[in-house]
Amino acid sequence: MMDFENQGFEESQLHASRGEMESLALDDDDNNNNSGNDNNPSSRSNGVANGDGSLHHHPLSSSLPFAEIPTTDDDDPLLSSSSPQQNPNSFNSLLEPPSYADAVFRSFDGDHGKQINGHGHGAVSTSSPSPSTDYFKISVTDPQKEQDLNNSLVPGGNTFVTYLITTWTNLPEFNGTEFSVRRRFRDVVTLSDRLSESYRGYFIPLRPDKSVVESQVMQKQDFVEQRRMGLEKYLRKLAAHPVIRRSEELRVFLQVQGKLPLIKTTDVASRMLDGAVKLPKQLFGESVVAEAVDPNDVSQPAKGGRDLLRLFKELRQSVANDWGGTKPPVVEEDKEFLEKRKKMQDFEQELSNVSQQAESLVKAQQDMGETLGQLGLAFVKLTKFESEEANFNSQKVRAADMKNVATSAVKASRLYRELNVQTVRHLDKLHEYLGVILAVNNAYSDRSNALLTVQTLLSELANLNSRIEKLEAAASKIFGGDRSRVRKIEELKETMRVTDEAKNCAVREYERIKENNKNELERLDKERHDDFFGMLKGFVVNQAGYAEKMASVWETVASETSGYAATSS
Amino acid sequence: MITTQRSPTGGGGGGSQSPRSPSSQPPFLSVSVTDPAKMGNGVQAYISYKVITKTNLPEYQGSEKIVIRRYTDFVWLCDRLFEKYKGIFIPPLPEKSTVEKFRFSAEFIEMRRQALDTFVNRIALHHELQQSEDLRTFLQADEQTMERARSQDTGIFKKKPSDLMSIFRGVQSKVTDVVLGKEKPVEESNSEYDKFKKYIFELEDHLAEAQKHAYRLVKRHRELGQSLADFGKAIKLLGACEGDALGTAFSELGAKSEMLSIKLQREAHHLLMNFEEPLKDYVRAVQSIKGTITERANAFRQQCELTETIKLKEIDLNKMRLIRSEKMLDAEHEYEELKVAGQEATRRFETIVKLMNEEIVRFQDQKTQDMGRAFHEFAKGQARLANAIADAWRSLIPKLDSLSVS
């Protein structure tokens, strides 16, 4: 299941107070709002956090009344579509013509638009190779508390949160181009479960965690916001998957009003009962498989509670595979698959390491920005102090020099902050891929499970066959036939026929899953190539751009203080 | 023999021009502290420094002299100057460190050496202090003489009480309780001086905070450098695992990251020596001024006490004159002594006031220069680092582009 680290990565590593986080997220919102579309629901996607609609103060301004750092962050270069906004404040450092860095940011952004996600940003998630004419955009907004009227034993006891899920699309299977539904988290779990049943072998994006424990610990608002973001990311990923986006399950989820009509994973209790009733006979080996199990059911994995017996058998088979001396009847032969799986494991390990180091890097950048800001603040105070009652001209000169350095340090601090927001975005890709790998592992598990089912059935067939042979041998010795034995043989032959059918289903399923794996792997390799190159380039361009900006800030100060350099020893 | 020829060269930096021919050149005194060397073992270990003096002043023996000094020698010099030149802001010394001493990291040693070098140079450039005999001893005496002087220091001052000193001390114990009570010490009522005192105390707080953040900034540079190194290494491993064009891209990025890590460590050091240390020096200077402020307060109090004592003595004397006491002669004698002491106390106080007024101007000028230079180095370093970062990453872009299509 999708790890919530994805959210945590951005928020906890940014390590800031809530106010700062909100203002960071607000940066994007501001820019969205500034491009003039108030109806754009994505601008409300920060609904909970931004309830009163006001801008939370920029982290620096709250502690910097003297310096009046502008409260709107006007300069997220990736998003500002217009030239830098006007700002009345005296310290606005970025009222400058777009630099090379900005230009590079923007053009780059155009090519790799799909890299951007999250942050309440209305990015279009198109599938990679398709022509740009079809679109499929989803947003999750407006969390509301509702009462569960049916199940509440305690009045007012059972409340839950629903989210407004809005879709814009021109895909033909949908009725209409814009529609909304309200769903709760439980519905998402159902969707996810149904998708994993129907799309075995596919790399299905993982849904957000249930994380019940966290919900106790976190503030309600934060938790709801985190969940909202997670849901949005998840749905967008589903919409980006070339096969899954066309699934009926997804369509129903997104479009059908009222209660979600997807059946939950079959009611465990009733199936258990069925299985339990038949259990004793089955345990004795007299299978009434024909009645209890539809051969096609084998195309489903043995789920807990559903077909307990089948679980037992497959477990026995897997133990036999692992510990038994004999080779299982069918083995995973695809060497290429085995190689690729190993490679994926190595990749996962290294990726995880890089992801960790990336988090440290982000933290270090953030700390740098913070300390620069504090240093600037301290000098601002000093400047004020020195100028207030300057008795000597030298003091005034010093105060002026100091002020230069102070404002530059503050500027640099802001630049680091922005750099970090972008860095997080780019390096987030690493984290995302860790989630993708989990989905891949799931798909590989589907494959193993299907193989296990085939193996189990083959063993079963072999078992039945040998029993039939024994009985036939025994029966033939009795002259005139053995009526009970003959009947038994007939029963077993019938069972074997059914089991054989089931085996054929299982084999077909296994082959299908193998094919899915293969196709998905190809798709992944291509996407991975594009995604990672995009990430690397984005990261590098980002670093270069901001470094340039910082260089120019400091070069100004250096030249303004160059008079002092001559006297150095 | 203080001649005006030796006017100060202002609050400038270290050395002066090197001599061509000593007799025709303007007088100069150039000092440097170099070559720290670890001496001794274990708990007794200490660092010794080479102090090189180049001069054409007649008071000095020869045009060049090299001596070996340790930290406590510098402390000795500082204390002597502080005692003798009340009113002058004695240049500050780097702190005694009881713990770090044992570790003696290269960075600590370099910081200390730089601070000691600045210390001696400031003395050499100060128009009053440069004439000090103690300075000459410090710069020229052989090691044994130096050691003797150092150990006798406390002894000498305490063993040779001038008459005035004994009177002062005597006066203090008698008069303090009676006249001044134990509550509030007497203070000058000089509003401008009060403002100055307030300024100094507040300045220390502001500077200390700035210095604290400057030090943290150094640390941040190191941390960022470290994380870039770790990140680079990890991404190179990822590249090795990946292979093909993407693998190469990862490897190149990793290599750049590691390279930048080194630049960051270098900049951290530069920042420490050229920005944080000057700020620390500024803080120390302000603390030294606080010492001078205390001296002035003491001098003022002594003057006041003596004035009071003299008044009382006069009253006593007159009484004695009326009754024709035998003690009158002694009392008259004492009275005369007290009057001399009083004049001396007043003279001392007034000297301090005069010197301080000059010193304040000099201090402000010097600090503007010092900080200006520090700011310049700071900005230069940051610009240099930022440019290096920009160049490094930018150079990678075409490579990435070509790899991504291959």
Boltz contact constraints between the chains, C-beta under 6 A:
constraints:
  - contact:
      token1: [A, 346]
      token2: [B, 241]
      max_distance: 6.0
  - contact:
      token1: [A, 347]
      token2: [B, 241]
      max_distance: 6.0
  - contact:
      token1: [A, 350]
      token2: [B, 237]
      max_distance: 6.0
  - contact:
      token1: [A, 350]
      token2: [B, 238]
      max_distance: 6.0
  - contact:
      token1: [A, 350]
      token2: [B, 241]
      max_distance: 6.0
  - contact:
      token1: [A, 353]
      token2: [B, 234]
      max_distance: 6.0
  - contact:
      token1: [A, 354]
      token2: [B, 234]
      max_distance: 6.0
  - contact:
      token1: [A, 354]
      token2: [B, 235]
      max_distance: 6.0
  - contact:
      token1: [A, 354]
      token2: [B, 238]
      max_distance: 6.0
  - contact:
      token1: [A, 357]
      token2: [B, 230]
      max_distance: 6.0
  - contact:
      token1: [A, 357]
      token2: [B, 231]
      max_distance: 6.0
  - contact:
      token1: [A, 357]
      token2: [B, 234]
      max_distance: 6.0
  - contact:
      token1: [A, 360]
      token2: [B, 227]
      max_distance: 6.0
  - contact:
      token1: [A, 361]
      token2: [B, 227]
      max_distance: 6.0
  - contact:
      token1: [A, 361]
      token2: [B, 231]
      max_distance: 6.0
  - contact:
      token1: [A, 364]
      token2: [B, 223]
      max_distance: 6.0
  - contact:
      token1: [A, 364]
      token2: [B, 224]
      max_distance: 6.0
  - contact:
      token1: [A, 364]
      token2: [B, 227]
      max_distance: 6.0
  - contact:
      token1: [A, 367]
      token2: [B, 220]
      max_distance: 6.0
  - contact:
      token1: [A, 368]
      token2: [B, 220]
      max_distance: 6.0
  - contact:
      token1: [A, 368]
      token2: [B, 224]
      max_distance: 6.0
  - contact:
      token1: [A, 371]
      token2: [B, 216]
      max_distance: 6.0
  - contact:
      token1: [A, 371]
      token2: [B, 217]
      max_distance: 6.0
  - contact:
      token1: [A, 371]
      token2: [B, 220]
      max_distance: 6.0
  - contact:
      token1: [A, 374]
      token2: [B, 213]
      max_distance: 6.0
  - contact:
      token1: [A, 375]
      token2: [B, 213]
      max_distance: 6.0
  - contact:
      token1: [A, 375]
      token2: [B, 217]
      max_distance: 6.0
  - contact:
      token1: [A, 378]
      token2: [B, 209]
      max_distance: 6.0
  - contact:
      token1: [A, 378]
      token2: [B, 210]
      max_distance: 6.0
  - contact:
      token1: [A, 378]
      token2: [B, 213]
      max_distance: 6.0
  - contact:
      token1: [A, 379]
      token2: [B, 210]
      max_distance: 6.0
  - contact:
      token1: [A, 381]
      token2: [B, 206]
      max_distance: 6.0
  - contact:
      token1: [A, 382]
      token2: [B, 206]
      max_distance: 6.0
  - contact:
      token1: [A, 382]
      token2: [B, 210]
      max_distance: 6.0
  - contact:
      token1: [A, 385]
      token2: [B, 206]
      max_distance: 6.0
  - contact:
      token1: [A, 392]
      token2: [B, 364]
      max_distance: 6.0
  - contact:
      token1: [A, 394]
      token2: [B, 364]
      max_distance: 6.0
  - contact:
      token1: [A, 394]
      token2: [B, 365]
      max_distance: 6.0
  - contact:
      token1: [A, 394]
      token2: [B, 368]
      max_distance: 6.0
  - contact:
      token1: [A, 395]
      token2: [B, 364]
      max_distance: 6.0
  - contact:
      token1: [A, 397]
      token2: [B, 368]
      max_distance: 6.0
  - contact:
      token1: [A, 398]
      token2: [B, 368]
      max_distance: 6.0
  - contact:
      token1: [A, 398]
      token2: [B, 371]
      max_distance: 6.0
  - contact:
      token1: [A, 401]
      token2: [B, 372]
      max_distance: 6.0
  - contact:
      token1: [A, 401]
      token2: [B, 375]
      max_distance: 6.0
  - contact:
      token1: [A, 405]
      token2: [B, 375]
      max_distance: 6.0
  - contact:
      token1: [A, 529]
      token2: [B, 246]
      max_distance: 6.0
  - contact:
      token1: [A, 532]
      token2: [B, 246]
      max_distance: 6.0
  - contact:
      token1: [A, 533]
      token2: [B, 404]
      max_distance: 6.0
  - contact:
      token1: [A, 536]
      token2: [B, 249]
      max_distance: 6.0
  - contact:
      token1: [A, 536]
      token2: [B, 253]
      max_distance: 6.0
  - contact:
      token1: [A, 536]
      token2: [B, 400]
      max_distance: 6.0
  - contact:
      token1: [A, 537]
      token2: [B, 400]
      max_distance: 6.0
  - contact:
      token1: [A, 540]
      token2: [B, 393]
      max_distance: 6.0
  - contact:
      token1: [A, 540]
      token2: [B, 396]
      max_distance: 6.0
  - contact:
      token1: [A, 543]
      token2: [B, 393]
      max_distance: 6.0
  - contact:
      token1: [A, 544]
      token2: [B, 390]
      max_distance: 6.0
  - contact:
      token1: [A, 544]
      token2: [B, 393]
      max_distance: 6.0
  - contact:
      token1: [A, 544]
      token2: [B, 394]
      max_distance: 6.0
  - contact:
      token1: [A, 547]
      token2: [B, 386]
      max_distance: 6.0
  - contact:
      token1: [A, 547]
      token2: [B, 389]
      max_distance: 6.0
  - contact:
      token1: [A, 547]
      token2: [B, 390]
      max_distance: 6.0
  - contact:
      token1: [A, 548]
      token2: [B, 390]
      max_distance: 6.0
  - contact:
      token1: [A, 550]
      token2: [B, 386]
      max_distance: 6.0
  - contact:
      token1: [A, 551]
      token2: [B, 383]
      max_distance: 6.0
  - contact:
      token1: [A, 551]
      token2: [B, 386]
      max_distance: 6.0
  - contact:
      token1: [A, 551]
      token2: [B, 387]
      max_distance: 6.0
  - contact:
      token1: [A, 554]
      token2: [B, 379]
      max_distance: 6.0
  - contact:
      token1: [A, 554]
      token2: [B, 382]
      max_distance: 6.0
  - contact:
      token1: [A, 554]
      token2: [B, 383]
      max_distance: 6.0
  - contact:
      token1: [A, 555]
      token2: [B, 383]
      max_distance: 6.0
  - contact:
      token1: [A, 557]
      token2: [B, 379]
      max_distance: 6.0
  - contact:
      token1: [A, 558]
      token2: [B, 379]
      max_distance: 6.0
  - contact:
      token1: [A, 558]
      token2: [B, 380]
      max_distance: 6.0
  - contact:
      token1: [A, 558]
      token2: [B, 383]
      max_distance: 6.0
  - contact:
      token1: [A, 561]
      token2: [B, 372]
      max_distance: 6.0
  - contact:
      token1: [A, 561]
      token2: [B, 375]
      max_distance: 6.0
  - contact:
      token1: [A, 561]
      token2: [B, 376]
      max_distance: 6.0
  - contact:
      token1: [A, 564]
      token2: [B, 372]
      max_distance: 6.0
  - contact:
      token1: [A, 564]
      token2: [B, 373]
      max_distance: 6.0
  - contact:
      token1: [A, 564]
      token2: [B, 376]
      max_distance: 6.0
  - contact:
      token1: [A, 565]
      token2: [B, 376]
      max_distance: 6.0
  - contact:
      token1: [A, 567]
      token2: [B, 12]
      max_distance: 6.0
  - contact:
      token1: [A, 567]
      token2: [B, 13]
      max_distance: 6.0
  - contact:
      token1: [A, 568]
      token2: [B, 13]
      max_distance: 6.0
  - contact:
      token1: [A, 568]
      token2: [B, 373]
      max_distance: 6.0
  - contact:
      token1: [A, 569]
      token2: [B, 13]
      max_distance: 6.0
  - contact:
      token1: [A, 569]
      token2: [B, 14]
      max_distance: 6.0
